[in-house]
């Protein structure tokens, strides 16, 4: 096996695992018993999307997509922090 075959196989396995995690996160998003559970699931979905983008960037040898994954992860983090702040203020009332 050449290194290209190993890299392609690893990319397929990683994408499959990330896809399974994405489906499970969607289930948690739909069934989540509380709003914070749903927000965590939504944050996980966005991080998994960034991971899928990064794996694709490596597999396709297109480093520009790594920038997209980084921006997606940062925006997701800021959204989660903003929602946590919102929940904190709702709890203090």
mmCIF file as gemmi writes it, N, C-alpha and C atoms, coordinates in Angstrom:
data_model
loop_
_atom_site.group_PDB
_atom_site.id
_atom_site.type_symbol
_atom_site.label_atom_id
_atom_site.label_alt_id
_atom_site.label_comp_id
_atom_site.label_asym_id
_atom_site.label_entity_id
_atom_site.label_seq_id
_atom_site.pdbx_PDB_ins_code
_atom_site.Cartn_x
_atom_site.Cartn_y
_atom_site.Cartn_z
_atom_site.occupancy
_atom_site.B_iso_or_equiv
_atom_site.pdbx_formal_charge
_atom_site.auth_seq_id
_atom_site.auth_asym_id
_atom_site.pdbx_PDB_model_num
ATOM 1 N N . UNK Axp A 1 ? 0.84 -1.189 0 1 0 ? 1 A 1
ATOM 2 C CA . UNK Axp A 1 ? 0 0 0 1 0 ? 1 A 1
ATOM 3 C C . UNK Axp A 1 ? 0.88 1.246 0 1 0 ? 1 A 1
ATOM 4 N N . UNK Axp A 2 ? 0.501 2.172 -0.819 1 0 ? 2 A 1
ATOM 5 C CA . UNK Axp A 2 ? 1.252 3.419 -0.862 1 0 ? 2 A 1
ATOM 6 C C . UNK Axp A 2 ? 0.684 4.392 0.177 1 0 ? 2 A 1
ATOM 7 N N . UNK Axp A 3 ? 1.412 5.451 0.405 1 0 ? 3 A 1
ATOM 8 C CA . UNK Axp A 3 ? 0.962 6.441 1.383 1 0 ? 3 A 1
ATOM 9 C C . UNK Axp A 3 ? -0.309 7.146 0.923 1 0 ? 3 A 1
ATOM 10 N N . UNK Axp A 4 ? -0.51 7.219 -0.373 1 0 ? 4 A 1
ATOM 11 C CA . UNK Axp A 4 ? -1.733 7.819 -0.905 1 0 ? 4 A 1
ATOM 12 C C . UNK Axp A 4 ? -2.951 6.965 -0.569 1 0 ? 4 A 1
ATOM 13 N N . UNK Axp A 5 ? -2.796 5.647 -0.668 1 0 ? 5 A 1
ATOM 14 C CA . UNK Axp A 5 ? -3.895 4.742 -0.331 1 0 ? 5 A 1
ATOM 15 C C . UNK Axp A 5 ? -4.23 4.814 1.153 1 0 ? 5 A 1
ATOM 16 N N . UNK Axp A 6 ? -3.205 4.885 1.973 1 0 ? 6 A 1
ATOM 17 C CA . UNK Axp A 6 ? -3.414 4.973 3.42 1 0 ? 6 A 1
ATOM 18 C C . UNK Axp A 6 ? -4.102 6.278 3.78 1 0 ? 6 A 1
ATOM 19 N N . UNK Axp A 7 ? -3.673 7.369 3.173 1 0 ? 7 A 1
ATOM 20 C CA . UNK Axp A 7 ? -4.275 8.676 3.433 1 0 ? 7 A 1
ATOM 21 C C . UNK Axp A 7 ? -5.732 8.701 2.991 1 0 ? 7 A 1
ATOM 22 N N . UNK Axp A 8 ? -6.021 8.139 1.85 1 0 ? 8 A 1
ATOM 23 C CA . UNK Axp A 8 ? -7.396 8.113 1.357 1 0 ? 8 A 1
ATOM 24 C C . UNK Axp A 8 ? -8.279 7.242 2.241 1 0 ? 8 A 1
ATOM 25 N N . UNK Axp A 9 ? -7.773 6.104 2.68 1 0 ? 9 A 1
ATOM 26 C CA . UNK Axp A 9 ? -8.528 5.232 3.577 1 0 ? 9 A 1
ATOM 27 C C . UNK Axp A 9 ? -8.779 5.91 4.917 1 0 ? 9 A 1
ATOM 28 N N . UNK Axp A 10 ? -7.771 6.575 5.449 1 0 ? 10 A 1
ATOM 29 C CA . UNK Axp A 10 ? -7.924 7.29 6.716 1 0 ? 10 A 1
ATOM 30 C C . UNK Axp A 10 ? -8.945 8.418 6.595 1 0 ? 10 A 1
ATOM 31 N N . UNK Axp A 11 ? -8.959 9.094 5.467 1 0 ? 11 A 1
ATOM 32 C CA . UNK Axp A 11 ? -9.929 10.172 5.253 1 0 ? 11 A 1
ATOM 33 C C . UNK Axp A 11 ? -11.35 9.626 5.213 1 0 ? 11 A 1
ATOM 34 N N . UNK Axp A 12 ? -11.536 8.511 4.535 1 0 ? 12 A 1
ATOM 35 C CA . UNK Axp A 12 ? -12.871 7.91 4.448 1 0 ? 12 A 1
ATOM 36 C C . UNK Axp A 12 ? -13.348 7.457 5.823 1 0 ? 12 A 1
ATOM 37 N N . UNK Axp A 13 ? -12.447 6.842 6.594 1 0 ? 13 A 1
ATOM 38 C CA . UNK Axp A 13 ? -12.81 6.384 7.936 1 0 ? 13 A 1
ATOM 39 C C . UNK Axp A 13 ? -13.146 7.572 8.831 1 0 ? 13 A 1
ATOM 40 N N . UNK Axp A 14 ? -12.343 8.626 8.77 1 0 ? 14 A 1
ATOM 41 C CA . UNK Axp A 14 ? -12.589 9.811 9.586 1 0 ? 14 A 1
ATOM 42 C C . UNK Axp A 14 ? -13.911 10.475 9.211 1 0 ? 14 A 1
ATOM 43 N N . UNK Axp A 15 ? -14.185 10.579 7.925 1 0 ? 15 A 1
ATOM 44 C CA . UNK Axp A 15 ? -15.452 11.174 7.497 1 0 ? 15 A 1
ATOM 45 C C . UNK Axp A 15 ? -16.642 10.324 7.935 1 0 ? 15 A 1
ATOM 46 N N . UNK Axp A 16 ? -16.501 9.019 7.89 1 0 ? 16 A 1
ATOM 47 C CA . UNK Axp A 16 ? -17.585 8.136 8.336 1 0 ? 16 A 1
ATOM 48 C C . UNK Axp A 16 ? -17.842 8.301 9.83 1 0 ? 16 A 1
ATOM 49 N N . UNK Axp A 17 ? -16.783 8.358 10.614 1 0 ? 17 A 1
ATOM 50 C CA . UNK Axp A 17 ? -16.938 8.523 12.059 1 0 ? 17 A 1
ATOM 51 C C . UNK Axp A 17 ? -17.548 9.886 12.398 1 0 ? 17 A 1
ATOM 52 N N . UNK Axp A 18 ? -17.107 10.919 11.714 1 0 ? 18 A 1
ATOM 53 C CA . UNK Axp A 18 ? -17.671 12.25 11.948 1 0 ? 18 A 1
ATOM 54 C C . UNK Axp A 18 ? -19.136 12.307 11.523 1 0 ? 18 A 1
ATOM 55 N N . UNK Axp A 19 ? -19.49 11.595 10.465 1 0 ? 19 A 1
ATOM 56 C CA . UNK Axp A 19 ? -20.884 11.564 10.017 1 0 ? 19 A 1
ATOM 57 C C . UNK Axp A 19 ? -21.784 10.861 11.029 1 0 ? 19 A 1
ATOM 58 N N . UNK Axp A 20 ? -21.309 9.773 11.6 1 0 ? 20 A 1
ATOM 59 C CA . UNK Axp A 20 ? -22.078 9.076 12.637 1 0 ? 20 A 1
ATOM 60 C C . UNK Axp A 20 ? -22.264 9.994 13.845 1 0 ? 20 A 1
ATOM 61 N N . UNK Axp A 21 ? -21.22 10.676 14.24 1 0 ? 21 A 1
ATOM 62 C CA . UNK Axp A 21 ? -21.319 11.609 15.363 1 0 ? 21 A 1
ATOM 63 C C . UNK Axp A 21 ? -22.299 12.738 15.04 1 0 ? 21 A 1
ATOM 64 N N . UNK Axp A 22 ? -22.31 13.182 13.801 1 0 ? 22 A 1
ATOM 65 C CA . UNK Axp A 22 ? -23.225 14.238 13.383 1 0 ? 22 A 1
ATOM 66 C C . UNK Axp A 22 ? -24.682 13.772 13.489 1 0 ? 22 A 1
ATOM 67 N N . UNK Axp A 23 ? -24.961 12.549 13.073 1 0 ? 23 A 1
ATOM 68 C CA . UNK Axp A 23 ? -26.318 12.009 13.182 1 0 ? 23 A 1
ATOM 69 C C . UNK Axp A 23 ? -26.742 11.909 14.649 1 0 ? 23 A 1
ATOM 70 N N . UNK Axp A 24 ? -25.846 11.43 15.499 1 0 ? 24 A 1
ATOM 71 C CA . UNK Axp A 24 ? -26.161 11.328 16.926 1 0 ? 24 A 1
ATOM 72 C C . UNK Axp A 24 ? -26.387 12.702 17.554 1 0 ? 24 A 1
ATOM 73 N N . UNK Axp A 25 ? -25.628 13.693 17.122 1 0 ? 25 A 1
ATOM 74 C CA . UNK Axp A 25 ? -25.819 15.052 17.638 1 0 ? 25 A 1
ATOM 75 C C . UNK Axp A 25 ? -27.159 15.626 17.176 1 0 ? 25 A 1
ATOM 76 N N . UNK Axp A 26 ? -27.571 15.307 15.94 1 0 ? 26 A 1
ATOM 77 C CA . UNK Axp A 26 ? -28.879 15.754 15.468 1 0 ? 26 A 1
ATOM 78 C C . UNK Axp A 26 ? -30.006 15.117 16.283 1 0 ? 26 A 1
ATOM 79 N N . UNK Axp A 27 ? -29.829 13.863 16.652 1 0 ? 27 A 1
ATOM 80 C CA . UNK Axp A 27 ? -30.827 13.205 17.491 1 0 ? 27 A 1
ATOM 81 C C . UNK Axp A 27 ? -30.923 13.906 18.84 1 0 ? 27 A 1
ATOM 82 N N . UNK Axp A 28 ? -29.766 14.248 19.418 1 0 ? 28 A 1
ATOM 83 C CA . UNK Axp A 28 ? -29.776 14.953 20.698 1 0 ? 28 A 1
ATOM 84 C C . UNK Axp A 28 ? -30.391 16.342 20.548 1 0 ? 28 A 1
ATOM 85 N N . UNK Axp A 29 ? -30.143 16.979 19.425 1 0 ? 29 A 1
ATOM 86 C CA . UNK Axp A 29 ? -30.721 18.299 19.18 1 0 ? 29 A 1
ATOM 87 C C . UNK Axp A 29 ? -32.244 18.207 19.114 1 0 ? 29 A 1
ATOM 88 N N . UNK Axp A 30 ? -32.762 17.18 18.476 1 0 ? 30 A 1
ATOM 89 C CA . UNK Axp A 30 ? -34.215 17.031 18.335 1 0 ? 30 A 1
ATOM 90 C C . UNK Axp A 30 ? -34.881 16.575 19.635 1 0 ? 30 A 1
ATOM 91 N N . UNK Axp A 31 ? -34.222 15.705 20.38 1 0 ? 31 A 1
ATOM 92 C CA . UNK Axp A 31 ? -34.838 15.117 21.565 1 0 ? 31 A 1
ATOM 93 C C . UNK Axp A 31 ? -34.423 15.773 22.866 1 0 ? 31 A 1
ATOM 94 N N . UNK Axp A 32 ? -33.442 16.654 22.824 1 0 ? 32 A 1
ATOM 95 C CA . UNK Axp A 32 ? -32.883 17.227 24.044 1 0 ? 32 A 1
ATOM 96 C C . UNK Axp A 32 ? -33.934 17.642 25.053 1 0 ? 32 A 1
ATOM 97 N N . UNK Axp A 33 ? -33.81 17.173 26.287 1 0 ? 33 A 1
ATOM 98 C CA . UNK Axp A 33 ? -34.857 17.481 27.257 1 0 ? 33 A 1
ATOM 99 C C . UNK Axp A 33 ? -34.893 18.954 27.669 1 0 ? 33 A 1
ATOM 100 N N . UNK Axp A 34 ? -33.791 19.649 27.546 1 0 ? 34 A 1
ATOM 101 C CA . UNK Axp A 34 ? -33.785 21.054 27.96 1 0 ? 34 A 1
ATOM 102 C C . UNK Axp A 34 ? -33.069 21.899 26.913 1 0 ? 34 A 1
ATOM 103 N N . UNK Axp A 35 ? -33.255 23.193 27.054 1 0 ? 35 A 1
ATOM 104 C CA . UNK Axp A 35 ? -32.64 24.12 26.106 1 0 ? 35 A 1
ATOM 105 C C . UNK Axp A 35 ? -31.111 24.07 26.144 1 0 ? 35 A 1
ATOM 106 N N . UNK Axp A 36 ? -30.465 24.024 27.318 1 0 ? 36 A 1
ATOM 107 C CA . UNK Axp A 36 ? -29.004 23.907 27.316 1 0 ? 36 A 1
ATOM 108 C C . UNK Axp A 36 ? -28.485 22.652 26.624 1 0 ? 36 A 1
ATOM 109 N N . UNK Axp A 37 ? -29.222 21.542 26.734 1 0 ? 37 A 1
ATOM 110 C CA . UNK Axp A 37 ? -28.82 20.322 26.028 1 0 ? 37 A 1
ATOM 111 C C . UNK Axp A 37 ? -28.841 20.535 24.525 1 0 ? 37 A 1
ATOM 112 N N . UNK Axp A 38 ? -29.847 21.232 24.064 1 0 ? 38 A 1
ATOM 113 C CA . UNK Axp A 38 ? -29.957 21.501 22.636 1 0 ? 38 A 1
ATOM 114 C C . UNK Axp A 38 ? -28.853 22.438 22.161 1 0 ? 38 A 1
ATOM 115 N N . UNK Axp A 39 ? -28.486 23.401 22.995 1 0 ? 39 A 1
ATOM 116 C CA . UNK Axp A 39 ? -27.41 24.324 22.616 1 0 ? 39 A 1
ATOM 117 C C . UNK Axp A 39 ? -26.077 23.594 22.54 1 0 ? 39 A 1
ATOM 118 N N . UNK Axp A 40 ? -25.83 22.704 23.467 1 0 ? 40 A 1
ATOM 119 C CA . UNK Axp A 40 ? -24.593 21.912 23.433 1 0 ? 40 A 1
ATOM 120 C C . UNK Axp A 40 ? -24.571 21.039 22.189 1 0 ? 40 A 1
ATOM 121 N N . UNK Axp A 41 ? -25.719 20.449 21.837 1 0 ? 41 A 1
ATOM 122 C CA . UNK Axp A 41 ? -25.794 19.629 20.633 1 0 ? 41 A 1
ATOM 123 C C . UNK Axp A 41 ? -25.541 20.474 19.384 1 0 ? 41 A 1
ATOM 124 N N . UNK Axp A 42 ? -26.086 21.675 19.351 1 0 ? 42 A 1
ATOM 125 C CA . UNK Axp A 42 ? -25.859 22.558 18.207 1 0 ? 42 A 1
ATOM 126 C C . UNK Axp A 42 ? -24.391 22.97 18.109 1 0 ? 42 A 1
ATOM 127 N N . UNK Axp A 43 ? -23.767 23.214 19.249 1 0 ? 43 A 1
ATOM 128 C CA . UNK Axp A 43 ? -22.338 23.523 19.258 1 0 ? 43 A 1
ATOM 129 C C . UNK Axp A 43 ? -21.533 22.324 18.755 1 0 ? 43 A 1
ATOM 130 N N . UNK Axp A 44 ? -21.902 21.142 19.183 1 0 ? 44 A 1
ATOM 131 C CA . UNK Axp A 44 ? -21.223 19.931 18.714 1 0 ? 44 A 1
ATOM 132 C C . UNK Axp A 44 ? -21.381 19.756 17.21 1 0 ? 44 A 1
ATOM 133 N N . UNK Axp A 45 ? -22.57 20.043 16.693 1 0 ? 45 A 1
ATOM 134 C CA . UNK Axp A 45 ? -22.803 19.929 15.252 1 0 ? 45 A 1
ATOM 135 C C . UNK Axp A 45 ? -21.899 20.88 14.487 1 0 ? 45 A 1
ATOM 136 N N . UNK Axp A 46 ? -21.756 22.095 14.97 1 0 ? 46 A 1
ATOM 137 C CA . UNK Axp A 46 ? -20.899 23.045 14.254 1 0 ? 46 A 1
ATOM 138 C C . UNK Axp A 46 ? -19.424 22.654 14.341 1 0 ? 46 A 1
ATOM 139 N N . UNK Axp A 47 ? -19.001 22.108 15.459 1 0 ? 47 A 1
ATOM 140 C CA . UNK Axp A 47 ? -17.616 21.646 15.581 1 0 ? 47 A 1
ATOM 141 C C . UNK Axp A 47 ? -17.379 20.428 14.683 1 0 ? 47 A 1
ATOM 142 N N . UNK Axp A 48 ? -18.368 19.544 14.603 1 0 ? 48 A 1
ATOM 143 C CA . UNK Axp A 48 ? -18.241 18.401 13.7 1 0 ? 48 A 1
ATOM 144 C C . UNK Axp A 48 ? -18.204 18.852 12.245 1 0 ? 48 A 1
ATOM 145 N N . UNK Axp A 49 ? -18.966 19.88 11.918 1 0 ? 49 A 1
ATOM 146 C CA . UNK Axp A 49 ? -18.915 20.425 10.554 1 0 ? 49 A 1
ATOM 147 C C . UNK Axp A 49 ? -17.53 20.995 10.259 1 0 ? 49 A 1
ATOM 148 N N . UNK Axp A 50 ? -16.936 21.646 11.247 1 0 ? 50 A 1
ATOM 149 C CA . UNK Axp A 50 ? -15.572 22.147 11.069 1 0 ? 50 A 1
ATOM 150 C C . UNK Axp A 50 ? -14.593 20.981 10.894 1 0 ? 50 A 1
ATOM 151 N N . UNK Axp A 51 ? -14.803 19.904 11.641 1 0 ? 51 A 1
ATOM 152 C CA . UNK Axp A 51 ? -13.953 18.719 11.492 1 0 ? 51 A 1
ATOM 153 C C . UNK Axp A 51 ? -14.096 18.068 10.127 1 0 ? 51 A 1
ATOM 154 N N . UNK Axp A 52 ? -15.322 17.984 9.649 1 0 ? 52 A 1
ATOM 155 C CA . UNK Axp A 52 ? -15.547 17.42 8.313 1 0 ? 52 A 1
ATOM 156 C C . UNK Axp A 52 ? -14.88 18.293 7.258 1 0 ? 52 A 1
ATOM 157 N N . UNK Axp A 53 ? -14.987 19.602 7.42 1 0 ? 53 A 1
ATOM 158 C CA . UNK Axp A 53 ? -14.336 20.524 6.486 1 0 ? 53 A 1
ATOM 159 C C . UNK Axp A 53 ? -12.82 20.359 6.516 1 0 ? 53 A 1
ATOM 160 N N . UNK Axp A 54 ? -12.26 20.184 7.703 1 0 ? 54 A 1
ATOM 161 C CA . UNK Axp A 54 ? -10.807 20.017 7.828 1 0 ? 54 A 1
ATOM 162 C C . UNK Axp A 54 ? -10.348 18.705 7.195 1 0 ? 54 A 1
ATOM 163 N N . UNK Axp A 55 ? -11.085 17.632 7.429 1 0 ? 55 A 1
ATOM 164 C CA . UNK Axp A 55 ? -10.714 16.345 6.823 1 0 ? 55 A 1
ATOM 165 C C . UNK Axp A 55 ? -10.798 16.437 5.305 1 0 ? 55 A 1
ATOM 166 N N . UNK Axp A 56 ? -11.843 17.09 4.806 1 0 ? 56 A 1
ATOM 167 C CA . UNK Axp A 56 ? -11.967 17.261 3.36 1 0 ? 56 A 1
ATOM 168 C C . UNK Axp A 56 ? -10.803 18.089 2.81 1 0 ? 56 A 1
ATOM 169 N N . UNK Axp A 57 ? -10.419 19.134 3.538 1 0 ? 57 A 1
ATOM 170 C CA . UNK Axp A 57 ? -9.307 19.98 3.09 1 0 ? 57 A 1
ATOM 171 C C . UNK Axp A 57 ? -8.016 19.17 2.988 1 0 ? 57 A 1
ATOM 172 N N . UNK Axp A 58 ? -7.809 18.286 3.924 1 0 ? 58 A 1
ATOM 173 C CA . UNK Axp A 58 ? -6.6 17.46 3.897 1 0 ? 58 A 1
ATOM 174 C C . UNK Axp A 58 ? -6.678 16.432 2.772 1 0 ? 58 A 1
ATOM 175 N N . UNK Axp A 59 ? -7.856 15.815 2.608 1 0 ? 59 A 1
ATOM 176 C CA . UNK Axp A 59 ? -8.014 14.783 1.574 1 0 ? 59 A 1
ATOM 177 C C . UNK Axp A 59 ? -7.906 15.376 0.172 1 0 ? 59 A 1
ATOM 178 N N . UNK Axp A 60 ? -8.47 16.564 -0.016 1 0 ? 60 A 1
ATOM 179 C CA . UNK Axp A 60 ? -8.465 17.191 -1.34 1 0 ? 60 A 1
ATOM 180 C C . UNK Axp A 60 ? -7.221 18.047 -1.569 1 0 ? 60 A 1
ATOM 181 N N . UNK Axp A 61 ? -6.375 18.145 -0.56 1 0 ? 61 A 1
ATOM 182 C CA . UNK Axp A 61 ? -5.159 18.958 -0.625 1 0 ? 61 A 1
ATOM 183 C C . UNK Axp A 61 ? -5.482 20.407 -1 1 0 ? 61 A 1
ATOM 184 N N . UNK Axp A 62 ? -6.498 20.954 -0.347 1 0 ? 62 A 1
ATOM 185 C CA . UNK Axp A 62 ? -6.922 22.338 -0.54 1 0 ? 62 A 1
ATOM 186 C C . UNK Axp A 62 ? -6.853 23.056 0.809 1 0 ? 62 A 1
ATOM 187 N N . UNK Axp A 63 ? -5.704 23.64 1.143 1 0 ? 63 A 1
ATOM 188 C CA . UNK Axp A 63 ? -5.545 24.248 2.472 1 0 ? 63 A 1
ATOM 189 C C . UNK Axp A 63 ? -6.457 25.448 2.726 1 0 ? 63 A 1
ATOM 190 N N . UNK Axp A 64 ? -7.063 26.009 1.706 1 0 ? 64 A 1
ATOM 191 C CA . UNK Axp A 64 ? -7.941 27.157 1.913 1 0 ? 64 A 1
ATOM 192 C C . UNK Axp A 64 ? -9.164 26.759 2.738 1 0 ? 64 A 1
ATOM 193 N N . UNK Axp A 65 ? -9.585 25.489 2.664 1 0 ? 65 A 1
ATOM 194 C CA . UNK Axp A 65 ? -10.729 25.038 3.441 1 0 ? 65 A 1
ATOM 195 C C . UNK Axp A 65 ? -10.41 24.956 4.935 1 0 ? 65 A 1
ATOM 196 N N . UNK Axp A 66 ? -9.149 24.885 5.297 1 0 ? 66 A 1
ATOM 197 C CA . UNK Axp A 66 ? -8.796 24.911 6.717 1 0 ? 66 A 1
ATOM 198 C C . UNK Axp A 66 ? -9.149 26.253 7.335 1 0 ? 66 A 1
ATOM 199 N N . UNK Axp A 67 ? -9.037 27.325 6.562 1 0 ? 67 A 1
ATOM 200 C CA . UNK Axp A 67 ? -9.455 28.641 7.039 1 0 ? 67 A 1
ATOM 201 C C . UNK Axp A 67 ? -10.959 28.669 7.303 1 0 ? 67 A 1
ATOM 202 N N . UNK Axp A 68 ? -11.712 28.039 6.428 1 0 ? 68 A 1
ATOM 203 C CA . UNK Axp A 68 ? -13.167 27.963 6.602 1 0 ? 68 A 1
ATOM 204 C C . UNK Axp A 68 ? -13.5 27.208 7.884 1 0 ? 68 A 1
ATOM 205 N N . UNK Axp A 69 ? -12.81 26.106 8.129 1 0 ? 69 A 1
ATOM 206 C CA . UNK Axp A 69 ? -13.048 25.313 9.339 1 0 ? 69 A 1
ATOM 207 C C . UNK Axp A 69 ? -12.709 26.119 10.589 1 0 ? 69 A 1
ATOM 208 N N . UNK Axp A 70 ? -11.636 26.873 10.535 1 0 ? 70 A 1
ATOM 209 C CA . UNK Axp A 70 ? -11.234 27.684 11.677 1 0 ? 70 A 1
ATOM 210 C C . UNK Axp A 70 ? -12.257 28.773 11.972 1 0 ? 70 A 1
ATOM 211 N N . UNK Axp A 71 ? -12.732 29.459 10.948 1 0 ? 71 A 1
ATOM 212 C CA . UNK Axp A 71 ? -13.731 30.514 11.133 1 0 ? 71 A 1
ATOM 213 C C . UNK Axp A 71 ? -15.027 29.918 11.671 1 0 ? 71 A 1
ATOM 214 N N . UNK Axp A 72 ? -15.436 28.775 11.16 1 0 ? 72 A 1
ATOM 215 C CA . UNK Axp A 72 ? -16.644 28.112 11.644 1 0 ? 72 A 1
ATOM 216 C C . UNK Axp A 72 ? -16.524 27.757 13.124 1 0 ? 72 A 1
ATOM 217 N N . UNK Axp A 73 ? -15.385 27.245 13.525 1 0 ? 73 A 1
ATOM 218 C CA . UNK Axp A 73 ? -15.177 26.888 14.93 1 0 ? 73 A 1
ATOM 219 C C . UNK Axp A 73 ? -15.192 28.127 15.826 1 0 ? 73 A 1
ATOM 220 N N . UNK Axp A 74 ? -14.587 29.212 15.377 1 0 ? 74 A 1
ATOM 221 C CA . UNK Axp A 74 ? -14.573 30.429 16.185 1 0 ? 74 A 1
ATOM 222 C C . UNK Axp A 74 ? -15.96 31.038 16.325 1 0 ? 74 A 1
ATOM 223 N N . UNK Axp A 75 ? -16.718 31.069 15.252 1 0 ? 75 A 1
ATOM 224 C CA . UNK Axp A 75 ? -18.073 31.615 15.321 1 0 ? 75 A 1
ATOM 225 C C . UNK Axp A 75 ? -18.95 30.738 16.21 1 0 ? 75 A 1
ATOM 226 N N . UNK Axp A 76 ? -18.772 29.452 16.119 1 0 ? 76 A 1
ATOM 227 C CA . UNK Axp A 76 ? -19.523 28.53 16.97 1 0 ? 76 A 1
ATOM 228 C C . UNK Axp A 76 ? -19.206 28.771 18.444 1 0 ? 76 A 1
ATOM 229 N N . UNK Axp A 77 ? -17.953 28.958 18.743 1 0 ? 77 A 1
ATOM 230 C CA . UNK Axp A 77 ? -17.557 29.214 20.122 1 0 ? 77 A 1
ATOM 231 C C . UNK Axp A 77 ? -18.177 30.505 20.635 1 0 ? 77 A 1
ATOM 232 N N . UNK Axp A 78 ? -18.142 31.551 19.832 1 0 ? 78 A 1
ATOM 233 C CA . UNK Axp A 78 ? -18.715 32.823 20.255 1 0 ? 78 A 1
ATOM 234 C C . UNK Axp A 78 ? -20.226 32.71 20.46 1 0 ? 78 A 1
ATOM 235 N N . UNK Axp A 79 ? -20.897 31.964 19.618 1 0 ? 79 A 1
ATOM 236 C CA . UNK Axp A 79 ? -22.33 31.754 19.786 1 0 ? 79 A 1
ATOM 237 C C . UNK Axp A 79 ? -22.65 31.012 21.069 1 0 ? 79 A 1
ATOM 238 N N . UNK Axp A 80 ? -21.854 30.027 21.395 1 0 ? 80 A 1
ATOM 239 C CA . UNK Axp A 80 ? -22.069 29.264 22.621 1 0 ? 80 A 1
ATOM 240 C C . UNK Axp A 80 ? -21.834 30.132 23.85 1 0 ? 80 A 1
ATOM 241 N N . UNK Axp A 81 ? -20.815 30.947 23.816 1 0 ? 81 A 1
ATOM 242 C CA . UNK Axp A 81 ? -20.542 31.851 24.933 1 0 ? 81 A 1
ATOM 243 C C . UNK Axp A 81 ? -21.687 32.848 25.094 1 0 ? 81 A 1
ATOM 244 N N . UNK Axp A 82 ? -22.182 33.38 23.993 1 0 ? 82 A 1
ATOM 245 C CA . UNK Axp A 82 ? -23.288 34.33 24.061 1 0 ? 82 A 1
ATOM 246 C C . UNK Axp A 82 ? -24.538 33.672 24.642 1 0 ? 82 A 1
ATOM 247 N N . UNK Axp A 83 ? -24.81 32.446 24.234 1 0 ? 83 A 1
ATOM 248 C CA . UNK Axp A 83 ? -25.989 31.772 24.778 1 0 ? 83 A 1
ATOM 249 C C . UNK Axp A 83 ? -25.814 31.446 26.256 1 0 ? 83 A 1
ATOM 250 N N . UNK Axp A 84 ? -24.619 31.056 26.666 1 0 ? 84 A 1
ATOM 251 C CA . UNK Axp A 84 ? -24.368 30.782 28.082 1 0 ? 84 A 1
ATOM 252 C C . UNK Axp A 84 ? -24.578 32.046 28.909 1 0 ? 84 A 1
ATOM 253 N N . UNK Axp A 85 ? -24.166 33.161 28.381 1 0 ? 85 A 1
ATOM 254 C CA . UNK Axp A 85 ? -24.375 34.434 29.069 1 0 ? 85 A 1
ATOM 255 C C . UNK Axp A 85 ? -25.865 34.756 29.181 1 0 ? 85 A 1
ATOM 256 N N . UNK Axp A 86 ? -26.602 34.475 28.121 1 0 ? 86 A 1
ATOM 257 C CA . UNK Axp A 86 ? -28.04 34.689 28.116 1 0 ? 86 A 1
ATOM 258 C C . UNK Axp A 86 ? -28.713 33.825 29.181 1 0 ? 86 A 1
ATOM 259 N N . UNK Axp A 87 ? -28.333 32.547 29.252 1 0 ? 87 A 1
ATOM 260 C CA . UNK Axp A 87 ? -28.908 31.658 30.258 1 0 ? 87 A 1
ATOM 261 C C . UNK Axp A 87 ? -28.543 32.085 31.664 1 0 ? 87 A 1
ATOM 262 N N . UNK Axp A 88 ? -27.334 32.596 31.825 1 0 ? 88 A 1
ATOM 263 C CA . UNK Axp A 88 ? -26.897 33.05 33.15 1 0 ? 88 A 1
ATOM 264 C C . UNK Axp A 88 ? -27.761 34.24 33.602 1 0 ? 88 A 1
ATOM 265 N N . UNK Axp A 89 ? -28.046 35.138 32.7 1 0 ? 89 A 1
ATOM 266 C CA . UNK Axp A 89 ? -28.875 36.297 33.076 1 0 ? 89 A 1
ATOM 267 C C . UNK Axp A 89 ? -30.316 35.897 33.316 1 0 ? 89 A 1
ATOM 268 N N . UNK Axp A 90 ? -30.819 34.892 32.606 1 0 ? 90 A 1
ATOM 269 C CA . UNK Axp A 90 ? -32.182 34.42 32.834 1 0 ? 90 A 1
ATOM 270 C C . UNK Axp A 90 ? -32.307 33.744 34.198 1 0 ? 90 A 1
ATOM 271 N N . UNK Axp A 91 ? -31.255 33.067 34.623 1 0 ? 91 A 1
ATOM 272 C CA . UNK Axp A 91 ? -31.28 32.382 35.91 1 0 ? 91 A 1
ATOM 273 C C . UNK Axp A 91 ? -31.218 33.33 37.095 1 0 ? 91 A 1
ATOM 274 N N . UNK Axp A 92 ? -30.639 34.509 36.907 1 0 ? 92 A 1
ATOM 275 C CA . UNK Axp A 92 ? -30.502 35.456 38.03 1 0 ? 92 A 1
ATOM 276 C C . UNK Axp A 92 ? -31.771 36.23 38.292 1 0 ? 92 A 1
ATOM 277 N N . UNK Axp A 93 ? -32.76 36.134 37.414 1 0 ? 93 A 1
ATOM 278 C CA . UNK Axp A 93 ? -34.026 36.868 37.613 1 0 ? 93 A 1
ATOM 279 C C . UNK Axp A 93 ? -34.925 36.183 38.568 1 0 ? 93 A 1
